[in-house]
Amino acid sequence: STHHSDGNSNYSAKGMLNLPLSDSFAIRGVAYYRHEAGFLDNIGTGRKASNEQTNKGGRFSAIWAPAEGSRISLFSLYDKNRTPDFGYRYRELGEFVRDTLVNEPVEYELQLHSLPLDQDLVFATLNALVGYSEKERSLTNDFTEFYSVFAPIDPDTPGEVLPNPTPYLDTGKSKSRSYELRLASPKGEKFDYLVGVMGTTTDKTFKDYI
């Protein structure tokens, strides 16, 4: 459990499956989920233990050996982490207190995939690999204090400024693709060689909203 968690508890679960389907093919999967109770109270939004955190994801792998000297593998990973409100506090307000007019959620997401091929050609070993990765993040900050000049005036109390909640959303996403091809001489020969080519491409996108 977490101190000052408003009665919430930490908990987690994990499962794994390891399954050989034949002499030449097998798969393995892992899934997990974890929840961590929050410990900060946001007096601005009225939410207690607002910085709770969840993490979930899994891994999957498969291996196939269709013939002697040949092996094809697949590996995939997925992970997502989220908190509905940032984990920083306002020191002047107390040990477990923060104060924003809007929630400040944070979210990170990751996925990785790879497909390698290993082939024994007798005179050399051929290795080929295709990979893909994707990362995504989303952050929200309370920019109310920076935009208070645009806040409306309270009609009941002239001269008083009404709160004007202003969330600032910052998002980013990247996608990467990689390719590799190698040819290596057998081990233990008088003359060793290794030749190959490799390429990588990456696309990134960033967006801000107010």
N, C-alpha and C positions, 0 to 999 in steps of 0.2 A: 504494500500500500504506500501512498504518498502522503506526507504530512500536509495538513491544510488543504485537503482534496475535496472538501464538502461532501464527505461520505462515499466518494467514488473509489474504486479499487483498480489496481493494475492487474492485467491478466493477459495471457498469451496462449496460442494454440499452434501446433505444428504437426504436419502429417507427411509421411514419406511412402512411396510405392516403388519397389524394385522388382521388375517383372521380366524374366527371360522368356521370350516367346518361342524361341527355337535355339538350335546350336549356334546359329549365326546372327541372331537378332535379339536385342534386349532394349528395354526402355526403363527410365527412372524418372520419377516426378517428386517434387517437394513443394509443399504449400505452407504458408505461415501467416499468422495474424497476431499483432501485438497492440495492446492499448495501454497507454500510460495516463494516469489521472492527472488533471491539472492542479495547480497549486496557487495560481494568481487570481484574484478577484478584480474584475473590471468594473469599477464604480460608475464609469461613464455609460456603459451599455447595460449595466445591471446584471451581468452574467458572472456567476461564481465559478471558480476553478476553470476559467475560460481557456487556458492554454493546454488543454488535454491534447494528446497526440496519438494518432493511429498509424500503424505501419503494416502493410500487407503486400504479399507478392508470392513468387514461386520460381522454381527452376524445373526445366525439362531437358532431358538428354536421351539420345537414342544412338545405338551403335549397330551397324550392319556390316557383316563380313561376307559378301556374296561369293567370294572365291579366295583361294589361298593367296596371300600377298596383297589382298585388297581390303580396305576398310573405309567406310563412309560414316561420319559422325554428324550429329546435330545437337547443338546446345542453344537453349533459350533461357533468358532470365527476365523477370519483370518485378519491379519494386515501386511502391507508391507510399509516400509519406505525407501526412496532412495534419495540420493543427488549425482549429477555427479561430485562434487568436494568438498573436505573437507572444513569445516567452520572455519579454523584457518588462521590468517593473519601473515604477516611479519612486525613486528612493525617498523623496521628500514626503510621500504619502504613507509610507509604511513598508514593512518587509515583504508583504504579499499582496501589494495593491498596484494596479495600473489604471489609467484613466484616459479613455478615448471615446469619441462620440460614435464611431463605427468600429465594427470588428475588423481585425487585421489578420485574415487567414493567410496561411502559407502552405503551398503544395508543391511537391517535387515528384516527378515520375520518370522512371528509367526503364528502358528495355534494350536488351542485347541479344543478337542472334548470330550464330556462326555455323558454317557448313564446310568442314574440312574433308578432303579426300587424300588418302595415302595409298599409293600403288607401287608395288615392287616390280620393277621392269628387268630384273636380273642384273643388267649392266649399270643400273642406277635406280634411285628412288624418286618417284614423282610425288610432290606435295602441292595440292591446290586448295585454296581457301577463299571463301566468300563470306564477308561479314557485314552486319548492319547494326547500327545503334541509333537510338532516339532518346533525347533528353528534353524534358519540358518542366518549366517552373512557372509559378504564379504567386505574386506577392501583392498584398494590399496594405497601404499605409494611410493613416489618418492625416490628411493635409488641411484639416479644418482651420487650424491656427494661422496657416499661411494665406487663407482666403477669407479671413474674417472681415476684410474690407468690403466684401460683396454680401455680407450677411444682412438680412432684412431687419428693419426697425420694429420693435414691439409696439403695436398701436395702443396698448393699454398703459404702457409706461414710456412715454416719449423720451428719447435719448438712450434707451436701453437697446442693446443689440441682441437679437435672437440667435441661437446657435444655427450654424449653417453646415451640417455634416458634409464633408467633402472627402470621399475616398479616392485614393490614387492607386490605380492598378498597373502593375508592372509585370509583363509576361515575356517569356522567352522560349524558343524551341530550336533545337538543332537536330539535323539528321546526317549521319555519316555512313558512307559505304566504302568498303575496302575490298581489294582483290589482290591475290598473291599466287604466284606460280613459281615453283622451285624444282630444280633437278640436281640431285646430289649423288656423288659417286658412292659405291659401297664402302663400308668401313673396313679398315685394315689393308687397303690397297697401297701400292708404292706411290701412286699419284692420286691425290684427292682433289676434287673440284666441286664447286657449288655455283650454279648460275640460276638467275631468277629475275622476275619482274614483279613490281608491286605498284598499285595505284590506290589513291584515296580521294574521295570527294566529300565535301561537307557543305551543307546549306544551313544558314542560321537566320532566324527571324526574331526581332525584338519589337514589342509594341507597348506603348504607354497610354493610359487613359485617365482623364480626370472628369 
